[in-house]
Amino acid sequence: MDAYIISVLVFLISLVVIVVKNRKKIEIQGPVILYRTKRFIEIIDVVALKFNLLWKIIGTIGIFAGILFMVFGISYLVSSAALIATGAVKESTLKFVLPSPVPTTSVGYAHILIPFWTWVLTVFLIMTPHELFHGIMARIEKVRIKSVGPLLILIFPGAFVEPEEKQLKRKKLIQKLRIFCAGSFANIIVSFLAFFLGVFLWNYTQVSVVIDQVFPNSPAYNAGIKEGMTINAINGVELKNDFGLYSSFIFSKMPPERLTASVSLLYILTNGTFRNYSYKPGDNITLTLDGKNYTITLAQHPEDASKPYIGISTSLRASSFLPVFYFLAFLSMISFAVGIVNMLPLYPLDGGQVIKAIFDKLFSKTTSKKLTKAISFATLFLLIYSFLGPWFINS
C-alpha cells in the first residue's frame, strides 16, 4: 500500500473520529451529516455590512448572470438530448466527478475519477465561496442566518448556510433573487479566476513540446531523432500552445498534456484547418529539435495511407508547473459546471428557487407550485436522459 492510499485512509478515519467525537452537536438527515454552528456568522456580518453597497451591486449583477447561466444550461441539455437521440453521441454528455484513491485520472461512460486530494481541495474551493456568497447576500437583505457549518453527504464534504425561511419569504422578488443567484455567481467567479491565473502562469512558464516516443523504422527513427528532444518548429513555423487549449482537454480519456502537444503539431501540418494535411507522404519537412534542424521524408500512416507519418508521440513539458496547470484547469471547469448545474430550473436547486420566486410573484400559489413542479420534472428528465440516453440508444 503506497503513501497516497494511506493518506486517503487517514483522512477518512479522521472524519469518522470527528463525527463520533462531536455526535451530540451533529444532525443526521438521511445520508447528510450536518454540523451546525454560529461561529462564522459574525464574520459574514462584518464582511457583508462593511461593503453593503458593493455587495448589492454584485448581487444585482449575479441575477443577470444567473438567468444567463440558466438559459445556457437548458440549451446544453436540449442540444445534448438531440445529439443523443440521433445517435451522434455515444457516451453520457454529463458525468459524475468522483474521488479516486489513486493519484491518476480516468474517464468512463458516465464518470470521471480524479485524484482524491485534488477532489477534496476542489470541493472546498467550490462550496466555501458558494455558501459564503449566499450568506453575505442574506445578511445584505436583512435575512437572519440561523446556522452555518460543514456537512458530509456520505463521505463527500461540503458546507451550508441556513437562512431564516420566514424572513426570506417576506422579502421582495429582487432581494430573493440576489440571495438565490449568489452561490452560482461565486462559482463562476472562481472559475474565471482559476482560468486567468492559469493563463498568467502559462505565459510566464516555458511550456515545451517534447518527444516521448520514437517508433522503430519510422521517418523520425531513421533521421536519428531521439526521445526527450524538444520540438521548436516545423518548417520554420514555431509550435504554439496555450492554457485555454490545455483546459479544453482536461476531461479527455487521453492525458491533456499529450492531446495539447498533438494538436500543436497538427495545427502546423494542416495549416490551421485540422482537416486537410498540407503535406502528403513522400514530402520532405524540416523539424527543428533543440535548436538543430532534421530533414525527414514523410511516410504513409500505418492506419491511413493518405495521411503523412512522422513516427513520434509527443507531450508537454513545463517543469514542475504541469500539476498546477492541471489543478487550475480542473477547478475552472468543475466550478463553472457546478455554477451552471445549480442554476438549472430544478427545485430545490438555486435555479428552481429562482423560478419559484418569479412564479410566486406572477401567479397564485397553486399555479406557481404546478409550474415549478412541471419545469423541474422536465429538467430532471433531460438530466437523466443526458446520463442514460446513450446507453438505451446504443444497447
N, C-alpha and C positions, 0 to 999 in steps of 0.2 A: 504494500500500500504506500503510495507516494505522499509527499508533503502536502500537495494540493488537496487530495481527498481527505487527508487528516484534518486540514484547516476547515473544510466544509463540515465534517462531522463535529468538530469542536464548536463551531458556530451553532449548529442545530441543537447540540446538547445544552449549550449555554442558553438558548431560547427556552428550552424545556425547563431548565433550572429557574430562570427568571419568572416564567409563568407560574410555576409551583410556589416559589417564594412569595409572590405577590398575588396569590389566588384570591385573597379577600378583597383586593382592590380591582379585580378583573371581572368583566362581564362577558359571558359567552352567549352568543346569538347564533345558533346553528354552527356552521363552520367558521364563524367570525369570532375572534377574541379581541375585546376592546379593553384598553387601559385608560380610564377616564381621569383627567387631571385638570386643574385650573392654573397650573404653574406657568403656562406660557400666555395666558390671556392678557396679563398686564403688559407683556412685551408687544403683543398685537395691538393693544390700545395705544401704546406710546407711538408705534410706527404709523398707525392709522391717523391719529389725531394731530400729529406733528406736521403732516403733509396732506391735510384734508382736501384742499382744492386740487392738488396734483393727482391724488388718488381718484377723485371724482372724474377728472378728465380722462385718466387711464381707464377707469371703469366704463365710461361712455364709449371710448374707442373700442373697448372689449366687446361691447354689444354688437357693433357693426361687424367686427372681426368674427364674433361668434356666429352670427347669421350667415356670413360668408363661408365659414367652416362647415356649417350645417348643409348648405347648398352643395358645397364641394363633396362632402361625404355621401350625400344622397346620389349625386351624379356618378360618383365612383361605383357605388353599389349597383345602380341601374345599368351602367355600361358593362360592369363585370358580369351581371346576370345575362346580358345579351350575348357576350362573348362565350359564356359557359353554355348557353342554350344552343348556339350554333356549332359548338364543338371546337371553337378556335382556341379555347383554354383547356388544358388537360389537368391542371392542378388547382387547388384551392387558391383563390385570389386574396384571401385573408388567412393569416397564420397565427397560431398561438406562439408566443415567445416565452420559453420556459428555461429554467436554470439547469445546467448540466454539471455533474460533479467533477468533470474533467476539463482542463483548460483549452478546449477546442470547440469550434462552432460546426454544427451540422444542420442541414436544411432538408426537411422531409415534405411529404404531401401537404400536410396542414399544420406543420410546426417548425419552429426554429429553436434549436438547443444552443445556448450560449454559455460561456464560462460562468460559473456560479458567482464569483465576486464581481464580474462585470455586470451581471444581472442585478445583484444587490445594490451596488452603487448607482446604477441607472434608476432603479425603483425609488431610491432615496431622493435623487435629483429631480425626479418627476413628481412624486407625491408631495414632497415638502413645499415647493412653491405653489403647487396646485391648491393645496388646502390653506396655505398661508394667504394667498390672494382671496380665497373665499372668506376667510376670517377677517381680513382687513376691510373688504367691501361691506361685510355685515356690520362692522363697527362704524364705518363711514356713514351707513344708512341708519344708525342708531338701533341696530338689532343686537340684543344681548347674546353673548356666546355662553352656552351652558357648560360646555367642556371641550377640551381638545385632547389629543393623545395619539400614541401609536396603536396600530392594530395588526392582527395576523389573520389572513384568510388561508386556513390550513397552515402551511409553512411559509406563505408569501407575506412579507412585511408591507406595511403601508402606514397611512396616517389619516386622521379625520378631524373635522371641525363641526361641532354640533350647535347650530344657532337656535334661538328660541322661536319655535314654529308659529306660535300665536302672534308674536310681533311681526314676523316675516309675512304672514298672510295679510296683515293690515297695511302693508306698505304699497306705495304706488307702483304701477307697472314698470316704469323705468328703473326704480330702485331695486325691484326684484330681478330685473334683467341684468343689472350691474353685478349683483351677487352671483347669479347663476352662470353668467358667462366668464366670470373672473378666472376660474380654475383652468379652463381650456386656453384662455388667452395667456395665462402664465406658462402653460406647456409650450405654446408656440414661441413665446419669447425665449424660453430655454433652448428650444430647437434652433432658432436663428443665432443665438449667442454661441452655441456649440459649433454651429456650422462656420460662422465667421472667425471664431478662434482657430478652427481647423484650417481655414483658408490662410489666415495670417501666419500660422506656424509653417504651413506648407511652402509659402512664398519665401520664407527665411530658412528653409531646410534644403539641403542638396538631395533631392529625390532622383535617383538614377534607375534606369532600366538595365538590369544585368542578365546575363545568360546563365540559367541554372542547369541547362542540359543541352548537350550537342549529340544529335543522333548519329549512330555509326553509318558510314558510307554516304552521308548527306553532302550537299554542296559546302555547307559550313565546315563539316568534318574534314573534307578534302582540302579546304583552304587553310587549315591549321588553326581554326578558331577554337578557343578553349572555354570551358565553364568558368564562371566568375568574372569574365570580361564585361566591361560597361559599354553599352551601345550609345555612342554620342550622336550619330547621324546616319541617314541612308541617302546616298547620292547627294550629299551635302546639305540635306534638309534635317535640321535638328529635331530630335524627338521631344514631344511636349506632353505633359500630363498635369492634372490639377486635382485639388481636393474634391471638387464637385463630381468629377468623373469617378474618382475612387469611391465616393459616398454612394453613388448610384448602383454599385456592385456589392454593397455591404451584405445583402441578404441572398447573394447568388450561391449556388452549390459549389462553384469553383472559388477559391480564395480571391478576394478583391484585388490583392497586390498582383496576382497573375493575370487576371482579366484586364486590369488597367494597363499593365505593360503590353499585353497583346493588342489592345485597342490602339495604343500609341504607335505600334508598328503598322497595324492595319490602316490607320489614318494616312500614312505616307504611301503605303503600297497601293491604296485605292484612290489616291489623290483627294482624300476627304469625302468620298462618296460612300464608303463602306459596302459597296455593292460590286462595282466593276473594277477589276485589278488594272492598274496602269502598266503592269509588267506581266509577261507571259513566260512559260517555260522556255528556256534557251536564251533569255535575255541576260545580259551582264549587269550587275549592280555593285556599288561600292559601299561597304559597311565601314564606318569609322568607329573603331573599338579602342578605348583607352588612348585616343589621340593618333592611332595608326590606321591606315587605310588597307582594307582587304577587298579584293575584287573576286566575286564569285559568280558562277553561271547557274541561274535558277533551274531547278529540275521540275519534273511533274510531281504534283502532290500525290502521295500514295492512295488517298481516298477520293481524289477528284483530279483526273489528268489535265483538266482545263485550267487548274489553279497552279500558281508558282509555288515552289517549295524551297525553303532555306535550310530547314533541318535543325531548328533550335526551339527551345522553350524559354520563356523569359519571366522575370518577376521584378518587383520594385525593391529597391534598397534605400532606406532612409535612416541609417544609423539606428539609434535606439528610439527614434520617434515613431516608428511604424505602429507599435501598440497604442501610442497616444492618438494617432490618426484613426485607428480602428475604433477606439472608445468614443472619440468625439463624433465620428460618423454614425456610429450606432446610437449614441444618445440623441443626436439630432433627428435621426429617422424615427426612433421609437417615441420620443417626446412629441413630435409632430403627429404621429399616428394616434397617440393617446388623446391629444387635443381634438383631433377630427372625430374619432370614435365617440368620445364623451359628449360631443355636440350633436350627435345623431338624434333625431326626434323619437327617442325610445325612453319612455318613462320607466324607472325613476332616474335615468342619467340626466346630466345637466341640460342637454338638448331637449329632453322630454319635459323637464321643469319649465323650460322657456316656452314651448308651445302651449303647455297647460296654462301658464300665466297669461299668455296672449288670448287664449280661448276663453279664460275666465273673465277677461275684460270685455270681450266682444259678444259672448253668448251666455245663456243661462248655465247654471252648474251642471244640469243634466246633459245638455248639449255639449258642453265643454268636456265632460267626462267621456262621453261617447266618441267624440272626435279624437281626443288624446289616445284613447284605447285603440281606435281603428288605425291611426297612424303608427302607433307603437307596434301593433301586430304586423303591419305591412313592413316596417323597418326590420323587425325581428325575422320575418320570413326572408327578406333579402340577405340578412346576415347569415342565416342558416344555409341558404342556397349558395352563398359565396364559399362556405366551407364544404358542404356536402354535395352540391350540384355536380361538379366534375366527376365525382365517384359514381353517381347514378347514371350520368350521361354516357360514361365510358365503360361501365360494367356490363 
